[in-house]
Amino acid sequence: MNNIDITLSGEEFFHRYGRKKTVSIFTLGCKVNQYETEAMEEIFEKDGYIVVNSEDIADIYVINTCTVTNLSDRKSRQFISRAKKLNQDAVIAVVGCYSQVSPEEVSKIEGVDVIIGTTERHRILELCKEAKKKSEKINIVKNVNTQKQFEPINIDEIKSKTRAYIKIQDGCNQFCSYCIIPYARGPIRSRRLEEIIGETEKLAKVGFKEIVLAGIHVASYGKDIDKTPLTDVLKAVAKVDGIERIRLSSLEPTLIDEEFMKTIVNIGKVCDHFHLSLQSGSDTVLKRMNRKYTTSQYKDIVNLIRKHMPNAGITTDIIVGFPEETEEEFNQTLEFVKDIRFSKIHVFKYSPRKGTPAAEYKNQIDGNIKNSRSEKLMALGEKLMFEFNSTFVGKTLSVLFEEESKREKNFIEGYTTNYIRVKSKQEINNIGSINDIKIKEAKDDFLIGE
């Protein structure tokens, strides 16, 4: 974002900066959405727009939507309404997964001028300009299932100097019974290796030390182009001078086997942090979800990771209140979570998505039961996170410092390779550097070191 005071709005903003073109992009959802938002911001900035925050008056509002849950859809609609109240004359563009799966619903929302799905985001500026001249809505959402090639949306100007995301893959072929994403993102499409390396080299030149390889279903990388394995990407990125850490976003557990682990250990730069989506610790629920593994297989994979990387952080997502989930099945999940000893858990209450098989299942779970199960699992997750973090008190860990602490004065904070947040009393100029930190104390969700 340009170096301006984004807390200003209205007359104060225009008095200080003059009447310049402004755009605000509101982002919901995953790291892939965040990457695509940054790319869209850059498209506008190259045309002279100033990017302001979501509370400011802007000429154009872009809502980059998520549709994983009904709550995501509702948040998107709320922001559309809020944007129109901020500036009645603004152009409002809705892009992303919600508009992809429900374009007609989005087109009925008052104030929406441009509707784009999960392709052709690179046309956002062109279409917003066109919308200013037209009175009717512009809707270019097309059938994403016909999309066969990875559609790049590039970032040329880097806004920070710590951790960078690179989108290497899009789409998903898994069709879990609860998930709308394959319908929103279409089939798997992988980015060409040479393009990934080109972006990595650019990031390294401006000072990035950590790269996060992101996608909708990263484990399927390469299956659509020359059968290039994900490990080839890791090897190539590791060879780029200046890159010291490589982190993988969420992975399908079945990707990991003995050969995969031996390869990434030999590479030496792959972080010992694995986000392995579990979704349930009950085999019967996993089967209804159409997940492609059992709890026994999942546990074997975790044990394999810890054999090669003993201090690995294992994080996960779990859905509670899936249709027909019994108390016994939920208790199986609780026991499995205790057995695995996750370092962090993201808990989601099941949300029916129209068009998915699970939405038609009988015996949908009552909301109060979902709330109760969610609270129990979150409490267990917090306990396990503290226990995991506590094992590192007295040890020295490598930390990439990313920002000033928002609560502790004169502290900066960052992450270890196994994805534990660490705060340390350091000079601000250490932000962007990797330091060895002696851990002194464990807090609820972070460590204190020096």
Beta strands, then each sheet from edge to edge (+ up, - down):
strand 1: 22-27
strand 2: 50-51
strand 3: 60-65
strand 4: 91-96
strand 5: 114-115
strand 6: 138-139
strand 7: 163-170
strand 8: 189-190
strand 9: 210-215
strand 10: 245-248
strand 11: 273-275
strand 12: 313-320
strand 13: 344-349
strand 14: 396-404
strand 15: 411-416
strand 16: 421-425
strand 17: 434-442
strand 18: 447-449
sheet 1: 2+ 1+ 3+ 4+ 5+ 6+
sheet 2: 8+ 7- 9- 10-
sheet 3: 11+ 12+ 13+
sheet 4: 14+ 15- 16+ 18+ 17- 14+
end
